Amino acid sequence: MFDATISKCLRLIYMFFGKLDSIAAPSDNDEFVRWYLELSFSARVVIYITVLGTIMTITYLILKFLSECDMEDDTERLLPLVAEEEEVHTVWTPLINESSEVTAKGDVETASFSSSDDVDYSTLCVICFEERRNCFFVPCGHSATCRGCAQKILSEENKVCPICRRVIRKSRKLVLKKL
């Protein structure tokens, strides 16, 4: 590009001042100059692309390394909690008492359903409404499902949080300590 600018300036000087012996302006027919300019431009393009690709690759590797280190830190921090989870047992209450009887006609005779006051819906899984919420999603941190429903979500192709629709990487068991 710089060489092309110099040759253009020399051509302008040659055009205004006539034929000067001290200025050697390249003509359009000079194949060597044209070949040199094209080759130098091509070489610059290749070098720019190579340098840009190298910078992008190094940036990608640094970010990948940092995200793996971040995941290892999460695992190391949560290992004591996972070890304690065997000691903690959460008890869930069914929505319908097991003492209900159904006749052959399908009528519920002596069914004793639990009232809505007995069940705390804020602690139930938002998908199955059968078990308590006992896991959370990484990276959003929402605790909305039981472990079984979380595994079903992670086994699907579209792994998104049911609350915020953010892509989830994994789920962790939530350890609830009894006071």
Steps between C-alpha positions, in 0.01 A plus 500: 500500500782738584683406179187568295467847657861588415460384140181707464679809633787442261258467208334832595836675518596349165171615346536863618871557450561291193778253459747538783812288505534504879153351563450145387123454493392145428287462191184294471680249283760415759401143596752473781355796691143376456600148609687640802200710610257207469732265683563743785124559541431123503778444752356769729152347482636155589700642791199696633277191486766285667559748783125548554444122507784454748360769731152347483635151574701621800197690635278190458751279682533748788121525541462121482769453764338759728155340469642155583675644805173664605317166474769326707466766770122440511553126532758536778280745688190279475668166584457538879131575446454194278673282760257623764195439284494131591429596859216737413172336403219713373149372558228580250132482562268366231221725378239226547485289813535128444187423701263590217282222360352486154200285415454307179293785357795736537342711775714605786311402813717554802774698338678736730693741283747731658390859482694767317599646837695185588719506188765765449512534122803727511719204600366254241659427164354730233487215247357195679356657822573170680839544664667789673752721321839350573739617228611818326624583151842635404558785394162668570465359855123443492370229731173397340500124447557169669805293408306270265349785297839674486656185355222485239567862402874434470441191285297701248653671200375843610655544846333815634394610846120477542498838677723731291553292180876546531719215373615285790825306518427273796289457809614456857329337794370757747583412858243628747610497860234446762500753779 
